[in-house]
Amino acid sequence: MRGGAALAALLLAGAAIAPAPTLAQGQEGDPRAGRRLAAGVCSSCHGQNGIATLPGAPNLAGQNAAYVAAQLRAYREKERLQEQMNIVAEPLTDKQIGDLAAWYAAITITATVPGR
């Protein structure tokens, strides 16, 4: 192997043994439980299916589960500040965060690239 090929092989070998990111304290989530939980307070801003209903709220449908879980934990711990999200996330357990993350990640999104 030469140059770039050797580096690519080394990176692939490292990726094979690297630990996978965790959702909520090593817990996968239950998308069905997350869907039920999201139907409550989350849906008023982020929509019933993760497509935001308010202009300032992000779409959560199709987001990476580890990312959603990390953000919810950051809101809960007030490491990330946004008044409404801090209030909503504060009572969430790690299991509930994992379930919400699994629900939003389970939603399939289709993107269309505009023509040139």
C-alpha atoms as a printed R data frame, in Angstrom:
    type eleno elety resid chain resno       x      y       z
1   ATOM     1    CA   MET     A     1   0.000  0.000   0.000
2   ATOM     2    CA   ARG     A     2   1.153  3.513  -0.716
3   ATOM     3    CA   GLY     A     3   0.383  6.905   0.793
4   ATOM     4    CA   GLY     A     4  -3.382  7.461   0.825
5   ATOM     5    CA   ALA     A     5  -4.262  3.772   0.605
6   ATOM     6    CA   ALA     A     6  -2.189  2.969   3.702
7   ATOM     7    CA   LEU     A     7  -3.779  5.827   5.624
8   ATOM     8    CA   ALA     A     8  -7.279  4.714   4.574
9   ATOM     9    CA   ALA     A     9  -6.552  1.129   5.680
10  ATOM    10    CA   LEU     A    10  -5.251  2.371   9.023
11  ATOM    11    CA   LEU     A    11  -8.327  4.553   9.580
12  ATOM    12    CA   LEU     A    12 -10.684  1.707   8.696
13  ATOM    13    CA   ALA     A    13  -8.882 -0.635  11.088
14  ATOM    14    CA   GLY     A    14  -9.165  1.941  13.877
15  ATOM    15    CA   ALA     A    15 -12.855  2.495  13.176
16  ATOM    16    CA   ALA     A    16 -13.512 -1.229  13.481
17  ATOM    17    CA   ILE     A    17 -12.247 -1.296  17.065
18  ATOM    18    CA   ALA     A    18 -13.464  2.133  18.208
19  ATOM    19    CA   PRO     A    19 -16.397  2.064  20.640
20  ATOM    20    CA   ALA     A    20 -19.742  3.127  19.250
21  ATOM    21    CA   PRO     A    21 -21.198  6.372  20.605
22  ATOM    22    CA   THR     A    22 -23.742  5.937  23.371
23  ATOM    23    CA   LEU     A    23 -27.229  7.396  23.410
24  ATOM    24    CA   ALA     A    24 -28.128  7.856  27.045
25  ATOM    25    CA   GLN     A    25 -25.722  6.225  29.437
26  ATOM    26    CA   GLY     A    26 -25.223  3.162  27.205
27  ATOM    27    CA   GLN     A    27 -28.910  2.704  26.533
28  ATOM    28    CA   GLU     A    28 -30.466  2.269  23.122
29  ATOM    29    CA   GLY     A    29 -33.941  3.624  23.009
30  ATOM    30    CA   ASP     A    30 -37.442  2.406  22.353
31  ATOM    31    CA   PRO     A    31 -38.824  4.394  19.414
32  ATOM    32    CA   ARG     A    32 -42.429  3.482  20.325
33  ATOM    33    CA   ALA     A    33 -41.996  4.836  23.857
34  ATOM    34    CA   GLY     A    34 -40.256  7.889  22.406
35  ATOM    35    CA   ARG     A    35 -43.152  8.476  20.024
36  ATOM    36    CA   ARG     A    36 -45.618  8.450  22.924
37  ATOM    37    CA   LEU     A    37 -43.435 10.828  24.907
38  ATOM    38    CA   ALA     A    38 -42.886 13.157  21.931
39  ATOM    39    CA   ALA     A    39 -46.640 13.370  21.324
40  ATOM    40    CA   GLY     A    40 -46.857 15.369  24.546
41  ATOM    41    CA   VAL     A    41 -44.853 18.515  24.982
42  ATOM    42    CA   CYS     A    42 -42.326 17.993  22.116
43  ATOM    43    CA   SER     A    43 -44.938 18.000  19.358
44  ATOM    44    CA   SER     A    44 -46.159 21.511  20.148
45  ATOM    45    CA   CYS     A    45 -42.914 22.939  18.706
46  ATOM    46    CA   HIS     A    46 -41.255 20.064  16.828
47  ATOM    47    CA   GLY     A    47 -44.423 18.627  15.270
48  ATOM    48    CA   GLN     A    48 -46.118 15.267  15.667
49  ATOM    49    CA   ASN     A    49 -43.602 13.607  13.333
50  ATOM    50    CA   GLY     A    50 -40.517 15.683  14.073
51  ATOM    51    CA   ILE     A    51 -41.165 18.360  11.431
52  ATOM    52    CA   ALA     A    52 -41.190 21.688  13.272
53  ATOM    53    CA   THR     A    53 -44.397 23.678  13.482
54  ATOM    54    CA   LEU     A    54 -42.754 26.869  14.793
55  ATOM    55    CA   PRO     A    55 -40.339 28.961  12.716
56  ATOM    56    CA   GLY     A    56 -37.557 28.943  15.351
57  ATOM    57    CA   ALA     A    57 -37.765 25.240  16.209
58  ATOM    58    CA   PRO     A    58 -35.551 22.731  14.385
59  ATOM    59    CA   ASN     A    59 -36.817 19.631  12.618
60  ATOM    60    CA   LEU     A    60 -35.865 16.554  14.643
61  ATOM    61    CA   ALA     A    61 -37.065 13.877  12.216
62  ATOM    62    CA   GLY     A    62 -34.187 11.774  10.924
63  ATOM    63    CA   GLN     A    63 -31.609 13.260  13.298
64  ATOM    64    CA   ASN     A    64 -28.795 11.056  14.571
65  ATOM    65    CA   ALA     A    65 -29.895  9.443  17.858
66  ATOM    66    CA   ALA     A    66 -26.583 10.063  19.638
67  ATOM    67    CA   TYR     A    67 -26.763 13.747  18.676
68  ATOM    68    CA   VAL     A    68 -30.363 14.164  19.893
69  ATOM    69    CA   ALA     A    69 -29.561 12.406  23.173
70  ATOM    70    CA   ALA     A    70 -26.459 14.535  23.744
71  ATOM    71    CA   GLN     A    71 -28.393 17.746  23.101
72  ATOM    72    CA   LEU     A    72 -31.249 16.753  25.400
73  ATOM    73    CA   ARG     A    73 -28.784 15.908  28.169
74  ATOM    74    CA   ALA     A    74 -27.035 19.253  27.625
75  ATOM    75    CA   TYR     A    75 -30.375 21.078  27.930
76  ATOM    76    CA   ARG     A    76 -31.279 19.053  31.023
77  ATOM    77    CA   GLU     A    77 -27.957 19.847  32.719
78  ATOM    78    CA   LYS     A    78 -28.134 23.489  31.530
79  ATOM    79    CA   GLU     A    79 -24.861 23.095  29.636
80  ATOM    80    CA   ARG     A    80 -26.826 24.327  26.617
81  ATOM    81    CA   LEU     A    81 -29.137 27.224  27.375
82  ATOM    82    CA   GLN     A    82 -32.522 27.841  25.800
83  ATOM    83    CA   GLU     A    83 -35.250 28.633  28.309
84  ATOM    84    CA   GLN     A    84 -38.052 26.466  26.885
85  ATOM    85    CA   MET     A    85 -35.800 23.469  26.215
86  ATOM    86    CA   ASN     A    86 -34.150 23.710  29.658
87  ATOM    87    CA   ILE     A    87 -37.601 23.561  31.276
88  ATOM    88    CA   VAL     A    88 -38.808 20.693  29.065
89  ATOM    89    CA   ALA     A    89 -35.622 18.618  29.385
90  ATOM    90    CA   GLU     A    90 -35.086 19.066  33.135
91  ATOM    91    CA   PRO     A    91 -37.405 16.245  34.272
92  ATOM    92    CA   LEU     A    92 -36.350 13.778  31.537
93  ATOM    93    CA   THR     A    93 -34.662 10.576  32.666
94  ATOM    94    CA   ASP     A    94 -31.820  9.006  30.715
95  ATOM    95    CA   LYS     A    95 -34.255  6.331  29.520
96  ATOM    96    CA   GLN     A    96 -36.725  8.924  28.258
97  ATOM    97    CA   ILE     A    97 -33.931 10.778  26.472
98  ATOM    98    CA   GLY     A    98 -32.847  7.514  24.817
99  ATOM    99    CA   ASP     A    99 -36.433  6.779  23.791
100 ATOM   100    CA   LEU     A   100 -36.928 10.255  22.294
101 ATOM   101    CA   ALA     A   101 -33.624 10.024  20.451
102 ATOM   102    CA   ALA     A   102 -34.575  6.600  19.055
103 ATOM   103    CA   TRP     A   103 -37.976  7.903  17.903
104 ATOM   104    CA   TYR     A   104 -36.611 10.905  16.033
105 ATOM   105    CA   ALA     A   105 -33.790  8.825  14.509
106 ATOM   106    CA   ALA     A   106 -36.284  6.192  13.322
107 ATOM   107    CA   ILE     A   107 -38.180  8.691  11.161
108 ATOM   108    CA   THR     A   108 -37.095  8.404   7.524
109 ATOM   109    CA   ILE     A   109 -36.448 11.664   5.712
110 ATOM   110    CA   THR     A   110 -36.071 12.164   1.979
111 ATOM   111    CA   ALA     A   111 -33.994 15.037   0.633
112 ATOM   112    CA   THR     A   112 -34.225 16.424  -2.877
113 ATOM   113    CA   VAL     A   113 -31.235 18.269  -4.290
114 ATOM   114    CA   PRO     A   114 -32.320 21.117  -6.568
115 ATOM   115    CA   GLY     A   115 -31.293 20.977 -10.218
116 ATOM   116    CA   ARG     A   116 -28.626 23.270 -11.584
